């Protein structure tokens, strides 16, 4: 701004800028023309644009810098705080707002989630234990549990150890012992075993027969997948 003022001041020596009087007159004429144009312009709402004039002598400070300086002064100048301690009220208001936001984030668990928490609090059952229910039996238990009030797949995924929703859907859509290597199978079995213990239910006859017939439980290993590969000269495909 000071340089602009010096540049257009007739008293100041313009030779330091290395320009001729002709260039100086041209620059001044252009700036005055721009200022006149802004004075005559109208804003979209019909207000005069004169207060938005371009001042080629003084470059105004950006509004953001002014606002930041004003806020800093309000926060540091004790004289701006009145006798009612508005500053303290502001701080308390901010704290209460933060507390309110925290309360919104910490929503009370639903009855379904409370039940899931009680089930998972049962000790002595892990997903690594032998599985004595078939995949189809576990699927039926999952569907029956989802029929309870307020129960959703999202909450059930959390109860199954934060498993992926896609894993649960793939397991439910399969038939027979397909998806036996899915983590939803073993985690769901352990979950419902904890539920049986929590509710004090005895083992079913089918479960008891499975324990006697298959002491190590059902196979929970993943099926070997892949596409068939062909060797030149042979017609029969070889599985990976």
C-alpha positions in Angstrom: 0.0 0.0 0.0 2.9 2.4 0.8 4.5 1.7 -2.6 1.2 2.4 -4.3 0.9 5.7 -2.4 4.4 6.7 -3.3 3.9 5.7 -6.9 0.9 8.1 -7.4 2.1 10.9 -5.2 3.2 13.8 -7.5 5.7 15.0 -4.8 7.5 11.7 -4.7 10.4 11.0 -7.0 9.2 8.4 -9.5 12.6 8.0 -11.1 13.3 5.2 -8.6 10.8 3.0 -10.4 12.5 3.6 -13.8 9.4 4.5 -15.6 8.5 7.6 -17.7 5.9 10.2 -16.9 3.8 8.8 -19.8 3.6 5.3 -18.2 2.7 6.9 -14.8 -0.1 9.0 -16.4 -1.4 5.8 -18.1 -1.4 3.8 -14.9 -3.2 6.6 -13.0 -5.8 7.0 -15.7 -6.5 3.2 -15.7 -6.9 3.1 -11.9 -9.3 6.1 -11.9 -11.3 4.5 -14.7 -11.7 1.3 -12.7 -12.7 3.2 -9.6 -15.3 5.1 -11.6 -16.7 1.9 -13.1 -17.1 0.3 -9.7 -18.9 3.4 -8.4 -21.4 3.2 -11.2 -21.9 -0.6 -11.0 -24.9 -2.1 -9.2 -24.9 -5.3 -7.2 -27.3 -8.1 -8.0 -29.6 -7.0 -5.2 -29.7 -3.4 -6.4 -27.3 -2.0 -3.8 -24.8 0.6 -4.8 -21.3 -0.8 -5.3 -19.6 2.3 -4.1 -18.6 0.8 -0.8 -16.8 -1.9 -2.7 -14.6 0.6 -4.5 -11.1 -0.5 -5.5 -8.7 1.7 -3.7 -5.4 1.7 -5.5 -3.7 3.6 -2.7 -4.6 1.3 0.2 -4.9 -2.5 0.0 -7.4 -3.6 2.7 -6.6 -6.4 5.0 -8.5 -9.6 4.4 -11.6 -10.0 6.5 -10.4 -13.4 7.8 -7.3 -11.8 9.3 -9.5 -9.1 10.9 -11.8 -11.6 12.4 -8.9 -13.7 13.7 -7.3 -10.6 15.3 -10.6 -9.6 16.9 -11.2 -13.1 18.3 -7.6 -13.2 19.7 -8.2 -9.8 21.4 -11.5 -11.0 22.9 -9.8 -14.1 24.3 -6.8 -12.3 25.8 -8.1 -8.8 26.8 -9.7 -9.0 30.4 -11.4 -5.6 29.8 -13.8 -7.2 27.3 -15.2 -9.5 30.0 -18.1 -7.9 31.8 -19.1 -8.3 35.4 -21.3 -11.3 34.6 -18.3 -13.3 33.5 -19.5 -13.8 30.0 -16.2 -15.4 29.2 -16.8 -18.1 31.8 -20.3 -18.6 30.5 -19.0 -19.0 27.0 -16.5 -21.6 28.3 -19.1 -23.4 30.3 -21.4 -23.3 27.2 -18.7 -24.9 25.1 -18.1 -27.6 27.7 -21.8 -28.4 27.9 -22.0 -28.5 24.2 -19.1 -30.9 24.0 -20.6 -32.9 26.8 -23.9 -33.0 24.8 -22.1 -34.2 21.7 -20.3 -36.9 23.8 -23.7 -38.0 25.2 -25.0 -38.3 21.6 -22.0 -40.4 20.6 -22.3 -42.6 23.7 -25.8 -43.8 23.1 -27.3 -46.3 25.5 -27.1 -49.9 24.2 -30.3 -51.4 23.1 -31.9 -54.4 24.7 -30.6 -56.6 21.9 -27.0 -55.4 22.5 -27.4 -55.9 26.2 -28.4 -59.5 25.6 -25.4 -59.9 23.3 -23.1 -58.5 25.9 -24.5 -61.0 28.5 -24.0 -63.9 26.1 -20.4 -63.0 25.3 -19.7 -62.6 29.0 -20.1 -66.4 29.4 -16.6 -67.9 29.9 -15.3 -71.3 28.8 -16.4 -71.3 25.2 -14.1 -70.2 22.3 -14.5 -70.3 18.5 -11.5 -72.6 18.3 -13.4 -75.3 20.2 -14.8 -78.3 18.3 -18.1 -77.6 16.5 -20.9 -80.2 17.1 -23.6 -78.4 15.1 -23.8 -78.7 11.3 -23.8 -75.5 9.2 -27.5 -75.9 8.5 -28.2 -76.1 12.2 -26.2 -73.0 12.9 -28.0 -71.2 10.1 -31.4 -72.0 11.6 -30.2 -70.7 15.0 -29.0 -67.5 13.4 -32.4 -66.9 11.6 -34.3 -67.7 14.8 -32.1 -65.3 16.8 -32.6 -62.5 14.2 -36.4 -62.9 14.6 -36.1 -61.5 18.2 -37.2 -57.9 18.8 -34.6 -55.3 17.9 -32.0 -57.8 16.6 -30.2 -57.0 13.4 -27.5 -58.5 11.3 -25.2 -55.6 12.2 -25.6 -56.2 16.0 -25.2 -60.0 15.4 -21.9 -59.4 13.5 -20.7 -57.6 16.6 -21.8 -60.4 18.8 -20.0 -62.9 16.6 -16.7 -61.1 17.2 -17.0 -58.1 14.8 -17.1 -60.3 11.7 -17.7 -58.9 8.3 -21.3 -58.6 7.2 -20.4 -60.2 3.9 -19.1 -63.2 5.7 -22.4 -63.6 7.5 -24.4 -63.2 4.3 -22.3 -65.8 2.4 -22.7 -68.3 5.2 -26.5 -67.8 5.3 -26.9 -68.0 1.6 -25.0 -71.3 1.4 -26.5 -74.8 1.7 -25.3 -77.9 3.4 -21.7 -77.8 4.7 -20.7 -75.2 2.2 -18.9 -72.3 3.8 -17.7 -74.5 6.6 -14.5 -72.6 6.6 -16.3 -69.3 7.0 -15.5 -67.6 10.3 -19.2 -67.0 10.7 -19.7 -70.7 11.2 -17.3 -71.2 14.2 -18.0 -67.8 15.8 -21.8 -68.3 15.6 -21.5 -71.8 17.0 -19.5 -70.5 20.0 -22.0 -67.6 20.4 -25.0 -69.9 20.6 -23.2 -72.4 22.8 -22.7 -69.4 25.3 -26.4 -68.6 24.9 -27.3 -72.2 25.8 -25.2 -72.1 28.9 -26.6 -68.7 29.9 -30.2 -69.9 29.6 -29.4 -73.2 31.3 -30.6 -75.3 28.3 -29.4 -78.9 28.1 -27.7 -80.3 25.0 -30.0 -81.6 22.3 -30.1 -85.3 21.4 -28.6 -84.5 18.0 -25.8 -82.6 19.6 -25.1 -85.5 22.0 -25.1 -88.1 19.1 -22.7 -85.9 17.2 -20.3 -85.7 20.1 -20.2 -89.5 20.3 -19.9 -90.0 16.6 -17.5 -87.2 15.9 -15.4 -86.4 19.0 -13.4 -83.8 17.0 -16.5 -82.1 15.7 -17.4 -81.0 12.1 -14.7 -80.1 9.7 -14.1 -76.3 9.7 -11.3 -76.1 7.2 -11.7 -74.0 4.1 -12.3 -75.8 0.8 -9.5 -75.8 -1.7 -10.5 -73.4 -4.4 -9.1 -72.2 -7.7 -9.7 -72.7 -11.4 -8.8 -75.8 -13.3 -5.5 -75.7 -15.1 -4.6 -77.6 -18.3 -1.3 -79.0 -19.3 -0.5 -79.0 -23.0 -0.8 -82.6 -24.4 -3.3 -83.7 -21.8 -7.1 -83.4 -22.1 -8.1 -83.9 -18.4 -8.0 -80.8 -16.2 -6.0 -80.8 -13.0 -7.3 -78.9 -10.0 -4.9 -76.6 -8.2 
